[in-house]
């Protein structure tokens, strides 16, 4: 076995890293996950995740966690309306859409990030995750690596896998290729107790999501399992255009919205007036779709660290979890003569698959921020609804 007597260090405890840890432990590998969060109760932000049958759900099936997922996903959260800049509804799939259709390529069940993380964490052996371990640097030692963390601790590993996201500190040890700005930036916020704080949006949301388009701009609102909602808005803008905003100042953010989204109606204002602070700026970056590098014998990466892409096709978490599945299969495949060959096989198929997903995400982002986005999206979802 290629992994026999090997200590594997996974840097990053997001869905990709935790899925890989689970899959490797099922194959009796020795794994530690080094995660920067202080503990398992660290607040997990962001909108809900939709898992795809051929990727995210496929990985969960292999990890023997589909039953747990079914207990924790949110039936109906994938239902949505499509609206214009004044929140007038043009499409809704709240009626007639099956609540559960596992096994169908068109069924994309939603789950909050917190419950997904909990499922994965509870599937791991005790003390697999080493919390409060923010990676700083590493150097080669013997046949492996000596890792150093911000809290002053160090650890040795024979194999290191970077699962540390968009701003990966592991990636530069593998390649100097950097991401490029997609031309789109966004802002994210959260609202608690939306039934009373943002009643108009809450009524429209119906525990699902709203996707609104107008004037080359995009606004998404999504319900969450804890009763709160998350909202995200984006548009085509210069890379540093938002850097002077004070994201802890609701008044300034509302003024920014009124100015830069001037053609949008007042219905959206209650979100800014009642949001938690600070808001989160999200400039959208993407790794080049033609990137390549030489495989190393004891170091690789997955997820956003390997192939950051825009969020406009819902592929990010799904690609990361499929990376985990394919990497675990390669590392545990006895047909490979050595680890470098196994890693090379994984990286070659991962780059090809991720490039296609990134291209699709970039293309989608362009469509969703075009002046005729509403019509394009209505045609797309009306056709998809027939299936």
Secondary structure, DSSP 8 states (H G I E B T S, - for coil): -TTTT-EEEEE--SHHHHHHHHHHHHTT-EEEEE-SSSSTTS---S--EE--TTTHHHHHHHTT-HHHHHHHS-TTTT-EEEE-TT--EEEE-SSS--S--TT-TT---EE-HHHHHHHHHHTS-TT-EE-S--EEEEEEETTEEEEEETTS-EEEESEEEE---TT-SSGGGT-----EEEEEEEEEEEESSHHHHSHHHHHHHTTSEEEEEETTEEEEEEE-TTS-EEEEEEEE--TTTTTTS-TT-HHHHHHHHHHHTTTS-GGGHHHHHH--SS-EEEEEEE--TT------SSEEE-THHHH---STTS-HHHHHHHHHHHHHHHHT-TTSSSHHHHHHHHHHHHHHHHHHHHHHHHHHHHHHTSTTHHHHHHHHHHHHHT-
